[in-house]
Structure formats: structure tokens, C-alpha cells
Amino acid sequence: MIHWWNQLIERGGLPWLLRGVDMLLINLAFFTAWWARYEQEIGLGVEIRFYTPYSDYFPTAVALTLLILLNLYMEGVYKARRGSTWFDEVYSITNATSTAILMVVVFFFFYRPYAFSRLIFAYAAALIVVYLSLSRLLIRWWLGWLRRRGVGVTRTLIVGGGELGRTLMRHIVAQPELGYEVIGFVDDNPDRQHDIGRFRALGNTDDIPCLVRQHQVDKVIITLPWQYQRKIMEILEHCEQEAVQTRIVPDLFQLSLTHVILDEIKGVALIAMQEPALKGGNLAFKRLTDLTATTLIMLVGVPLMLLIALAIRLDSPGSILFKQTRVGRGGRLFTLYKFRSMRVGAEREVQKLVAKNEADGPLFKIRNDPRVTRVGAFIRKTSLDELPQFWNVLKGDMSLIGPRPALPSEVAQYQEWHRKRLEAAPGLTGLWQVSGRSDVTFDEMMLLDIYYTEQWSPMLDTMILLKTIPTVLFQRGAY
């Protein structure tokens, strides 16, 4: 069923669906513009002798619809581009609509088949942009909802488990709405033939034809270094024989694609290194946002924190706050504060509970941890134990949003590529939290944190913040 839906959506179904929706909405927008101008007389009154029935405008509506659909096609709106944003679509819709409206108005200026209103075209342009933009937003939400549930996804095999491959994995983990279901990856290097989070190692490149047939692969994405040109050509030939789509991620001399800017001079390609996202003005803006928001939250949250402190004091002996050394931006150590949720001496009991550890990698997590107190169980589930970390944010040790603050013992076990996550200050919440918290594997957490450091933007922070609210309220992945 899922594979059939994928074929329908990705190979012709969705573009035609979009065309049909656009056709209906353009005509609805034009009719609404006529109704607003002639029936409601919005803007200016209409004398009886200048009243024009909609039937006279109908041929114009048809012509305008065809022009806009053609312009949208020329803008590439109907092509399957999963990496494009809603704002990209709004920009294309605005361009296509304004161009078509201008062509129609110019035609009417030179040839007046009937008394027409210039206002109706202004109304129509605005309504068409609004209707089509909102429809795209709803369709994006609908497709994202389906893809998160495995419907309409593209079954994908990644070739290469190196830096390029992991960069691609980071984007896929961080953006499940893109709809890529990665069945695994292959690599000829024996040192890379081990699972990376949810991404399974399935062997080497010689196994690709068999894997394509066995797993009904829709797309193969090649992320091999540039010196493997012959191997890449062999893979392309195999995929062509299996009638499977292929894409190649350019290596660009083994530079991370997230740090590269492409430019040109009269057709000559230029490559430049991009400044890190969290640097200079961006870093200052993020710090100012942290200070402003944290100050307001702490002023409002003082009564709640006092209640939690009182509950902890009455529930179990020991200090109210729990202090622990964590690793911050650039590997700098700092003291993290939390409300104590475990009995005193809980850290000394770790060795006794190692056999029950449910996390992978250097993490240590247990469901129904016996060391957790009664009040501790509640504040951990609701993330209220992390409220004292706002003090860490004020001090500059942490940010409201960022990678998970790691223990020194965890950092000591990092692979080289894991250390990229230390380029940003740790946060109270982040992509790791809104993507499953304790349900996310260690390698997936690394991929999400590195994606955040490379792709940071105010919009990404806003998205994470909005997703954090339902994550905390519904206690997703919390224990």
C-alpha cells in the first residue's frame, strides 16, 4: 500500500493534484474579486451603467487561469522539490500571479472588449496569492503528516557512510516531513560498516543490485568522495539496469556541503567557505534573545520554583538542587543546575544498574529508575526539574535552544565527527528533545545536534520552541 502510494505521489500524482487545486482556487479567487467589486462595491461605488456581470468576465478568468498555471509551471512549482520551503513557493506564486495579471491588464489597456474595473484585477491578484499560498501550506502539512506515518515515502539507499553520508543522514533525521525512508547504507570501508542510529549498515557497494530488489528501493543517493569516479559510474549503471532513480551528492573536495557557498563569474564556478552560522551578529542576536526571554520566564516562574523546592524538601532528605559538571561550547566545562529528582548518592549506584541500561552509546537511561523519588518522577516527566537551568542560561553557560548538555565521560568516548556538536552552546531544549528525547538513539542525537549547529537560524529556533510545548505537555520520550 505504502509503495503504491509512493508511486502515485512521486511519479505524477501530486503535480496533477496541485494543478487541479490551483485551477479551482484561481477561479474562486477571481469570482470573489468580482463579487467584492460589483456586488459589495468594496473600494468604490459602481454605477448601474458600469455594472458588468460575471459572465462577461468568465473568458478573462479562463485566460488568467491558463496564464497563471503556465507561469507556475515555468517557475518549477509543479516539480517535486522536497528541499524547497513554503516561502519559496509563495515567492514563485507571487511572481507567476503578478506576471499573468500584468499581461491581462496590458491586453485590456489596448483592447477593451467591455467596461472593466482595474480594481477587480488588484483584488484578484491579492486573493489568488493568498488562496494558493494557504493551499500549499495545508498540502505541506498533509504530506508531512502522511510521510511521518510511512505513507508516500521514498525508500532510499545511501551509498557511503563517511562525512557526506552522515551530513545527508542529519538532514533526513531532522526533517522527517521530507519523506525519505532510509533502508540503510553501504560502504566498502570495513571501519564504517556499523549502524549509525536508525541507519543500518547493509554491506558494501557490490550488494547494491541485490539490496535494491530485496528492499524495493525507489532511490539511491551516492555520497562517495570524488576519487571514486569509476565506482560511481558502476553504481549508476547498476541502478539504471534496475530502473531506480539515482542522485549524487557532490563531494566538493571533501568539504562539508553546509559550509560551502557556490558562486560564479561568467559561467566559471567559484567555491568559498561559509562562516559558521553561530558567529558574530547571529551569536549576539541569539544571546540577546536568551537573556530577554530567560529574565521574563524567571520572573514569572519564581512561585512555581519555590513550590517545587518545598515539595522536594518535604519528600526526601538532601539538597534541593542537583549540581553536575557538563561540557559546554568549545569543550568548556561548567556546572549545570537541576532540581534534585533522585535520592542522595544516586550517582554512586550507577555501576549496580549498568546491566539495566536502555540507552546506547555512552548514555545511561533506565525506565522506572529505582533511584527516582516520588516528586522526582513527576518533575522529570514534565521537565520541571530543568527549571534551574535558566540560571545557566543567564550565566552564558547554556542557551534556551541548543544541543543536549553532555557529560565529560560521554565526550571522552566521542568519535571525531561527534565533536562538531560542541560548536554550539548546549540548550534546555533542542532538536533531540522534539524528535523523541529518550527514544532517540545516541548516534541520531549526534546527527540532530550537528544539524542544528550547521543550520541554525531564528526560524529553526522558533520551530523547535513551538514543538517543545506539545512534547513536554504529552511527555513524549520522557522518563
N, C-alpha and C positions, 0 to 999 in steps of 0.2 A: 504493500500500500504506500509506504513512505517513498520507495524507489519510483513508483509510478507517478506520485505527486511531484517528485523532484523533476522527472522528465517533462511533465506538463508545464510547470512553472518556469524552469530554466531554459527550455528549448522552444519557446514561442508562446506559451500560455499567458504569462504575465504581461508582456508588451501589448498584446491584443486586449487584455483586460483593462490596462491603463488607457489605451486608445478609446475604448468604449465608454469608460467613466469620464474621460476628458470631453468627449463629444456631447454627452448628456449635460455635463456641468457648464460647458461653454454656452450651450443653447439656453440653459436655465438662467445663467448669469445675464445673457442678452435680453431674455424676456423680462427678468426682474428689473433691468435697467430701463426698458421701455415702460413697464408698469410704474416705476418710481417717477419717471419723467412725465408721462402723459396722464396716468390715472391719479397719481398722488400729487403731481405738479411740484415735486421737490426741486428746489433751486429757483425756478422762475415759473410764473403762471403761463398757461397755454391758451391762446385764443382759439375759438371754435374753428376758424378758417385754417389754422395751422395744425389742427389735430390730425395725426396720421395713425391709422390702425396698424396693429402688429402685422397683419397680413402683407402690408406694403414693405415692412422691414424684414420679412421672413427670408427672401432671397439674399439679403445682406447678411443675415445671421448664418445662412448656409455657407456663403463665401468666406465669412470671417472664421467659421469653424474649420473649414478646409485649410485656410492660410495658417491658422494657429497650429493645427496638427502637423502641417508641413514644417513649420518653423521649429516645433518641438522635436520633430524627427531630425532636423538638421542640427539641432543643439545636442543631440545624442541622449535625450531624455528617455527614450524607449530601449536603450541598450542596457543590458544587465551589468551595472557597475556597483558592486557591493560596498566598495570603499568610499563612495560618494556620500556626502551629508545631505540633510534636508535643506540646509541653506544653499547648497549647490543647486538643488532642484528649484528652489524659489527663485534664484538668480536666473536660471535658464527659462523658467516660466515667465518671469517679468520681461526678459528680452524678447521672447517669442511673441508674447501678447502685445507689447508696445510696438513692435515692428509691424505686426499684422494690422493693428488699429491705425497706425500711421498710413499704411498703404490704402486702407479703405477710405480714410478721411481725404487723402490726396485725390483719390478717384472721384469722390463726391464733390470736391472743390472744382474739378474741371468738367464733371458731367453730373448734373443734378436731375436724377430720374423723378424725384419728388421732393417736397419740402422736408428736409431732415433737420434734426436737432443735434448740434455739436455736443451738448451735454450728455446725450444718451451714450455716445462713444466714450466719454470720460467715465461715466458710471459703469459702463460695460467693462472697460479696461480694469478698473479697480476691483469689480466683483469677480471677474474671471481669475485674476491673480489670487484673490482671497480664496475662492472656491477650490481652485486647482491645488493651491498650497496646502489647504486644510485636508484635502483628499489624500495628498501624498503623505501627510503626517499620519493620518489614520491607517493608510495602507502599510506604511513602515511599521507602525505599532502591530498591526495584524500579522504581517510577515514575521516580525521579531517574535511574537507570541507563538506562532506556529513552529518556527525554527528552534526555539528553546525546547520545544516538545518533540523534536526529531522529525517534524513534518516539513517536507520541501527542502531538506538539507542536501548538500553536495558531499558525497562520500569521497574523501580526499586521502591520497597517499603522498607523504612528504619524502623527498629524496635528499638525504643529508641531515646529520644531527649536529653539525657544527654551529658556529655563531649565526650564520644566515638562517639556518633551520630553526634555531631557538628564537630568533627575532620573529619569525613567522608564527611560531607557537605562541609567543607572548601576545600577539595581536588576536589570534584565534581565541585564546583563553579570556582575554579582556573584553572581547566583543562577540559573545555567543549569538547575537542577533544577525551576524553576517551569514550564519547558516552553514558553516563548514563542519562536517563530522569527520574528524581525522581518525582513520582506522589505525594509523601508526606511521612509523618512518623506517627507512632503510639506510644503511651506511656501510661502506666497505671497511671502515676503520674499526677493528675489534674493540678498541677502547671506548667507542661510542655506541656499542650495541647493548645498551641497557636502557630500561624505561626511563622517561622523563615525565614524572607525574602521570597524567592520564594517557600520555602518548607512548604507545607500545613500540618497542624495538622489534621489527619483524624479519630481520636478516640483512642481506646485502643486496646490491643492485641487480645481481643475476636472478633474484627471486621476483622481480617486478612483474613479468608476464603472468606468473602463477598467482601472485597476490591480487592482481587486477581482476582475474577471472574468479578467484575464490571469494573475494570480498565485494564484488560488483562495484568496483571503483569508478567514479564519474570523472575525476580529475586527478592528475599527477602534477605536483609542484616540485620543480627541481631547484635545489638550493646549494648546488655544489660549487666549489671555488673555480675560478676562471681557468686554471691549468688542466681541468678535467674535461677539456673540449671534446675529445674523442668519446669518452664515456657518455657525455651528454647527448651526442649525436646518436649513439647506440640506443640510449633510453628513448629518445624521440622516435626512432624507427620502430622500436617495440610497441610504444604507445599508439603509433599510427596504425600498426597491424591489428591492435586490439580495439581500435576505434574509440580511444579515450582522449579526452581533452588534456593538453599539457600546457603548463606555464613555467617560465624560467625566471627566477629571481636574480637580477644582475648582481654579480659579486662586487663590482667597483673596487677592485684591488684589495679585497678583504676588509673594506671599511664598513662599519655599521651603517646600514641604509638610513637609520634615524638621525645620523649625524652628517648627512651629505646634502648639499644644495646643488641642483643641476641648473646650469645656465648655458647661454650660447652667444657667440659673436658671428653673425652672418653664416649660421649653419655649423660653426665649429663648436663642438660640445666642450663645456668647461665644468670641472668638478671642484667644489670648495667644501671645506669643513664647516659645519654649522655650530654655532655657540650652544652650549648646554642650555636646556630650557629653563632650569632654575639657577639663573645667574643674573647679576646686575639689577636692572629695573624690575624684572619678573620676581626675583627673590625679595626685593624690597616691598613690592606690592603684596606678596604672599605674607610677609612678616607683619605688615600693617594690618592686613585682614585678620590675621591670627590675634593680634593684640586687641583690636577693636571688638571682635566677636567674643573672645575669651573674657574680657573685662565685663561685658554685658551679661554673659552667661553666669559668671561667678557672683555678680551682684544679685541676680535673680535666684540663683541656686543655693545660696548660703543656708536658708532654713531647711531645705532638703538634706544638705550635707550634715547639718547638725543632728537631724533626726536619725540618719544612718549611723553617725558616730555614736549616738546614745544607744541605738539598738545593738551595735557591735559590743559596746561596753557591758550591756546587761546580758548578752547572750553567752559570752565566753571570756575567760581571763586572757589578758595580753594587751598589747598596744592596739590602738585604733587603726593606725596606718601601717602599711607594709612597705618596706623600702628594699629596692633591689638594683644592682648595677646593670645597666643596659648599654648597648653600643649605639651611638648617635651618628650624625652626619660626619663623613670622613673618617669614621672609626673612633671618634672621641667618646670616652666613657662618661656616663652621667648617672645620677641617682634617680630612679623612677619611683613615683609615689602611687600607691593604690590603697583603697580601703581593705583591711585585712579580711580575707574570706576563708582562711584556713586556721586550724588550731596552731598554737605556738609550737615551733620545732618541726613544722611540716616539711621543710627542705631537707632535714636530716633523714626523713623516711623515704626519700626518692628511691634509693637503692633497693629497698624492700619491695617496691611496686614496679620495678622495671619490667618484669615479666608481663604486666598488665597494660603496658603502654600501647595505645591505639594509634599513635601518630607515627609517620615515617620520617626518615632523616634524623637530624639531631633534636627534633621537637619531642616534648613529653606531655601527653594529654591522656586523661582517663575519664570516661563517662562515669558518673556517680562516684567520684573520687571520695574515698572514706575520710580524707583529711579535711574536707569542706564542712564548715559549721552550718547551722540552720539558717542564720541570717546570710551567711556567705553564699549558700546555694541560690538564694533569691537575688542578691545583688550581682552575682556572676551571670545569671540567666538574663537579667535586664541590663547588664553592662554598667550598673550604677557603681560598681567597685572601681571604675576607671575615672570617676569624677575628680579625684585629687590630681590627676594628670594635667588638668587645666593649669595648675601651678607650674608644671614642667613646660607648658606652652608659653606662659608669661615669662619664664626664665630664659626661653630661647632654646631649651634642650630638645623640644618637640614642636610639631606643628599640629593644627587641627586635623589635617589630612596628609597622609604620607604612608610609607612602608611600615610594616609591623616592627616595633622596637625589639631588637634581637638580644639575646643573652651572649656574653663573651664566649661561653662554651660552644654555642651554636656557630658563631662567626669563626671560631678556630677550626671548624670542620667544613667551612665553605670551600667549594671548588672556585677556580679563578673567576668564572663567569658570574657566580653568585655575588661577588663583591661589588658589582655595579649598583646594587640596591642601596649601598651606603652613600651614594651621591646625593641623596635627599634626606632631610631630617625626618625621623620617624613620626608617625601620626597616631592620634586617638582612633581614627578610622581610616580606611583606605580601600583600594580595590579588593584586597584579600578578604576584608570583612564583608563587603556587599556581595562577594562571589561565593560565600559559603562558610566563612570563618573556619571553624574547626573541621568542617567537611572537606576543605581544600588540602590537597597533598602538599608536602614541603616544596617539591620542585615547581608545582603550579603556583604556590605562593611567591616563590622567587621570580617566576615569569611575570606575574602580575605586578610585583613591586618594581621590577626593572622597566616594565612597560610604562608605569606611572612616572618614573624619573625621566624617561626619554620623551614622553608625550605630554608632559604637564601643560595645562592651560587653565585659566579661570573657569572655562566651560566644563572641563573634566572634573575639577574640584566641586563645582555646583552639582553635577550629575551624581558624584559619589555621595555628597551630603544628602541629596534627596533620596537616594537609595538606602542610606543608612537608617533612616527613620523607620520604614517598614521592617528592615532587617532586625532592628532592636526590639520593636514592638511585638513581632511574631517570633522572636527568639530563634531565628534561623541559624543553625550550626553552632549554637551556644551551649557549652557545658563546662 
